[in-house]
């Protein structure tokens, strides 16, 4: 049994199943479904959840805090209507754990917390229903729910609890997996299915079994969705890890039975808006339930703009019910395509990496028929173009370009698609000119005319074109290439800075069009001569599976600075890096360094848990690696020749068995230049 750290005391794991698990237990690596695989059981034929459920759940924003109460729930329902979310398709307002008292009444019935819900659950349901919305509720397929306060679970009370939910007017049940006493999962979840059916009320049934027993193989005849992973948390590393686990399960999803990679974190503050757009795009391409996890009462307009993107929602809610499948994923450049009922394809160009990358595919590769040209609709820019067949973009770090492509006879009414890209390294030393080369490439069947391109940088930077930046026409498949001299002022602090490349052009019919690519330039300092500890040097970027990368301490828990002395097999190290799989830390070495050394292994802080593997990369080439390391193994020496590399990347993977307390130490990590 594997267990993943989680983010609150409610979800803390303490031992085996009988001691009580959590809805973020192990991130076991799911089996990759064979092409064309079908669910082992037929989907429920009750007409519910024919498209992935959309709504709200309070847990990610409030956990069990006092702010989760009747007023909040009603306020969310009000905002669904006021902000247009109801019109966009969101309908379920769902309560998570902590809505009940810790004890049942003398009749064995559940009792709503009179402080949180003074009018009771039925009154809340009536209010939500009065808005044309639906109410969801939570319990666990165990003797207690997941919170440490020990709220009553439904194991042994399934029929009574289901009837209470129905009597209250509940429309959706999230059924967790804590304190399950080791009872067979399929048996526990099937019993509640039968209890819900016996009420005669249509209730969408969300199985929150964490993917522990491969529910995708058996649950399509039991529930309307099933969690495929442990809990998500509000970080890029968490979202990315869950995405990678859910993607291979596409053959098991369909109308009435959905893979559920957990709720949305959009707007909770732990990721950038670019990362949240990726989160929302990829959940939609995966036909995942879209359950808002942020407190909409305090949400920014940017958050509403993401959650209310009806063109992206239409991808998620397409009635064909196909989950997107991976077309390619080399080098962190993901192409995921989703077949749509109208014959079009939704295509996500997703950039996992920390630098802008060109990601490309073709209409044929995503399953479209041969055609003279295609209409390409950008679902975030809300603009349509024509393409001769190439689907390509320079995608910002952690970004996603989401398009819908169709073999459309009206393609010629749209301007040609153009791709903007930049060659050259965006790493620069302050005060020293750096040369970049931009390309504006016509992907369309028609020429781009009156083309001009402009690059801008931060105030005080010098950005100057050193070759022509205009062209009367750029034919299909050709490019306008422009060289630029970019200089950050002397004294500019190290860090990341925004550059923007923008092109303007016209179609042959005179329609104006434009394209913009945000780029990131990193101001770096040359590495110091001699041997330096990597825990003391500035890094270019750092991503971590749980909490931040820690300097000269272990990973600790989710907060910054909560690590302990780096300790592997009882040996304590004073310097190094503490990380958690999946992680990557990049350093600028400027072609001036020769060697990286470290003693690597699983930190002692999680006892016997954890399996990881270490890798060192030099400019995209793996130059050193370990096998799988466990907590029972002493530190292993790792040395890499990085001669001539401009960037060195330290990577820790999960060892191939899913993420389970994978605390890893780069102990005494040193760089020699």
C-alpha positions, -999 to +999 in steps of 0.1 A: +000+000+000+014+034-010+005+067+005+011+102-009+016+132+014-013+155+014-020+190+024-041+190+056-044+171+088-077+155+076-057+137+049-028+125+070-022+088+065-015+068+097-009+032+089-028+005+071-063+004+058-079-004+091-063+027+106-080+049+081-068+060+047-073+092+028-086+104-005-050+110-014-036+076-007-011+061-032-005+075-066+000+040-080+010+040-116-021+030-135-020+002-160-018+015-195-049+005-213-045-015-245-057+003-276-093-003-281-098-017-246-134-017-233-146-013-198-150-047-181-186-038-170-213-020-188-220+016-180-250+024-158-280+028-181-297+055-160-291+085-182-270+104-157-237+121-163-238+115-200-212+143-201-187+149-174-203+165-143-196+202-138-199+222-106-182+232-074-166+215-044-154+234-014-126+212-002-096+226-021-103+262-009-117+257+026-108+222+038-126+218+072-123+254+083-152+273+098-157+293+066-173+262+050-209+267+060-245+273+047-238+309+038-208+300+017-227+273-002-256+296-009-232+323-020-216+299-045-250+290-059-258+328-063-225+333-081-231+304-105-261+324-117-247+359-114-214+352-132-229+331-159-213+298-148-247+281-147-252+291-184-217+277-191-228+243-178-218+242-141-247+228-121-236+209-090-228+227-058-211+200-037-204+198+000-172+179+010-162+165+045-171+181+078-208+189+071-220+165+098-217+160+135-192+134+147-219+111+160-252+098+146-284+104+165-302+077+186-319+064+154-286+060+137-292+089+114-267+115+102-269+149+118-259+180+100-236+203+120-261+229+134-233+256+135-223+252+099-258+244+086-284+258+110-313+252+086-302+217+077-292+201+044-327+200+029-330+237+033-297+242+015-307+218-012-340+237-016-321+270-020-297+255-046-326+239-065-344+273-065-315+286-086-319+258-111-289+240-097-282+207-080-267+198-046-240+173-039-228+157-006-199+137+007-193+106+029-169+077+030-171+040+022-158+033+057-167+036+093-155+072+095-147+099+069-112+111+062-111+140+086-093+133+119-124+145+138-140+112+129-172+121+112-195+090+105-189+071+073-215+050+055-200+015+058-228-006+072-253+023+069-255+025+031-293+022+027-302+044+056-277+071+046-287+070+009-323+074+019-314+104+040-296+120+011-325+114-012-350+128+013-329+159+016-329+164-022-292+155-028-283+150-065-247+139-063-226+118-039-189+118-036-180+085-018-145+085-003-123+055+008-111+062+044-114+038+074-127+011+051-117-018+074-101-037+046-134-046+030-132-053-007-136-020-026-158-033-053-182-047-027-183-015-007-189+007-037-215-017-053-235-017-020-238+021-021-247+019-058-276-004-049-286+018-020-288+049-041-308+031-068-332+019-041-341+055-032-356+060-066-339+094-068-314+101-096-281+107-079-248+110-097-223+087-080-187+097-078-164+070-066-134+084-047-113+052-043-080+069-054-073+044-082-061+019-056-079-011-071-079+000-108-116+011-107-114+019-144-115-018-150-147-025-130-165+007-119-183+017-151-212-005-140-210+008-104-205+046-105-206+075-129-170+085-123-140+072-104-109+089-091-079+076-109-053+092-086-046+106-051-056+141-042-045+170-063-028+200-046-024+235-058+010+231-074+024+226-109+041+194-099+010+179-084-012+188-114+014+174-138+018+141-120-019+135-119-022+145-156+004+119-165-014+091-146-048+099-160-039+102-197-033+065-204-068+056-192-086+071-222-102+038-234-122+034-202-141+067-203-173+074-220-209+088-215-220+079-180-186+067-169-156+090-165-120+089-153-117+115-126-083+131-120-097+152-091-110+186-088-098+219-103-073+241-085-079+271-108-078+303-088-064+290-056-031+309-060-004+281-062+000+283-099+003+310-126-026+318-148-007+302-177-005+270-156-042+272-147-051+275-183-031+244-190-048+226-160-083+236-174-073+228-210-060+193-202-088+184-179-112+193-207-093+173-233-094+144-209-132+146-206-127+150-168-154+162-144-149+200-140-155+207-103-144+242-093-122+241-062-117+278-055-138+302-034-156+321-061-166+348-036-130+361-038-120+349-072-102+372-097-116+381-131-087+360-146-101+330-127-136+335-140-122+340-175-106+306-174-135+288-158-161+304-181-144+297-214-173+281-232-153+269-262-130+249-239-159+237-219-175+225-251-145+202-256-150+187-222-188+184-227-188+170-262-216+144-264-194+118-281-177+114-247-142+104-260-113+111-237-083+126-255-054+104-263-016+111-265-003+115-300+033+123-290+051+134-258+088+137-266+109+161-246+080+175-226+062+185-258+028+169-255+002+165-283-031+152-271-061+149-295-098+144-287-123+132-313-154+153-313-189+143-323-189+167-353-158+150-367-134+177-357-105+172-333-096+192-302-058+193-301-038+203-270-002+214-276+010+212-240+045+223-229+056+205-198+090+222-197+103+254-182+111+271-215+091+279-246+091+251-271+078+245-306+052+218-306+038+204-339+016+178-353-005+174-385-042+170-393-035+134-404-017+125-372-047+136-351-071+115-372-086+140-396-093+130-432-073+144-461-085+178-473-072+207-493-071+228-461-086+229-426-102+254-403-082+258-371-100+275-341-078+288-313-100+282-282-082+307-259-078+335-284-113+328-299-100+333-335-102+311-366-075+305-392-069+282-422-041+256-422-027+235-450-024+206-425+003+216-400-009+222-364+020+240-347+028+267-322+056+280-300+041+272-266+053+292-235+067+273-205+040+253-188+015+266-214-011+250-236-023+260-270-058+244-274-072+244-309-102+227-326-094+216-362-119+205-388-119+196-425-141+226-432-152+236-467-152+273-455-116+273-446-108+300-472-129+326-453-103+326-425-068+342-426-039+318-427-025+305-395+010+317-388+035+303-363+058+326-344+090+312-330+125+322-318+158+305-323+187+311-300+192+309-262+170+331-240+198+330-214+218+363-213+244+380-192+235+416-182+253+442-203+262+417-231+242+417-263+224+384-271+213+375-307+179+359-312+162+351-345+125+352-349+105+334-376+070+341-388+059+310-407+028+307-428+010+274-420-021+283-441-031+274-476-033+311-485-004+336-483+001+360-454+004+395-468+018+428-454+036+409-427+054+428-399+070+416-367+080+433-335+099+422-304+096+441-271+112+437-237+112+452-203+117+490-197+153+499-201+162+469-223+176+474-258+158+453-284+168+461-319+161+443-353+193+438-372+176+424-403+143+431-421+112+429-400+086+432-428+076+413-459+050+420-486+040+384-486+049+351-470+038+321-490+025+288-476+053+270-457+077+299-459+090+322-432+100+358-425+132+355-404+144+385-384+175+387-362+174+408-330+200+421-307+187+420-271+206+435-242+196+436-205+211+467-188+243+462-168+234+454-132+201+437-141+194+412-113+194+375-121+159+362-128+133+357-155+120+386-176+093+388-202+098+394-239+070+396-264+071+387-301+041+400-322+033+397-359+007+415-378-005+405-413-035+403-437-052+376-456-055+379-494-090+392-488-077+420-466-087+405-432-064+417-405-048+391-382-021+389-357-002+365-335+016+370-302+040+347-283+051+356-248+088+346-242+109+343-211+145+356-210+166+346-181+194+370-169+222+348-156+256+352-140+285+331-152+292+302-128+320+308-103+354+292-110+363+262-088+340+239-069+307+252-055+279+237-036+247+235-057+226+242-026+243+277-025+241+286-062+211+303-080+191+280-102+174+288-134+142+269-125+130+244-100+099+222-100+090+198-072+063+172-067+055+183-031+064+216-017+093+237-029+129+225-035+149+231-003+185+244-001+208+224+022+179+206+040+155+178+032+122+184+014+102+183+046+065+188+040+046+213+018+057+246+033+089+264+024+118+260+049+103+231+068+130+205+060+154+187+082+192+180+080+198+159+048+201+124+061+206+092+040+210+058+058+218+076+090+245+098+075+239+135+079+251+160+052+254+197+057+249+208+021+228+198-009+193+199-022+161+183-008+135+174-034+104+153-039+096+133-071+088+143-097+114+172-096+138+190-119+163+217-109+182+236-137+215+255-134+232+278-159+267+266-165+275+287-195+297+260-212+323+267-185+319+237-162+331+201-163+316+180-135+287+175-112+290+152-082+267+142-054+258+115-029+222+106-037+194+086-021+161+086-003+160+108+028+154+091+061+126+115+071+097+092+059+109+060+074+109+030+051+089+047+024+101+061-009+116+048-042+133+072-066+158+074-094+183+102-101+193+117-134+217+144-146+211+161-179+234+183-199+217+204-226+190+179-232+213+148-230+212+124-201+248+121-189+244+102-156+217+082-138+211+057-110+189+027-109+159+027-085+170+036-050+150+028-018+152+040+018+170+008+027+200+017+006+229+039+016+238+070-004+251+063-039+279+084-054+268+100-087+292+119-111+284+135-144+307+150-171+289+182-181+318+197-202+305+223-227+269+223-214+251+256-212+224+242-188+226+213-164+194+197-151+191+175-120+160+152-122+144+129-097+117+104-109+094+082-089+113+051-097+085+038-119+061+028-091+041+059-085+047+087-060+048+076-024+067+097+001+095+101-025+118+124-006+151+125-024+184+142-015+212+155-037+236+154-007+269+173-009+260+182-045+288+201-061+296+218-095+331+221-107+339+249-132 
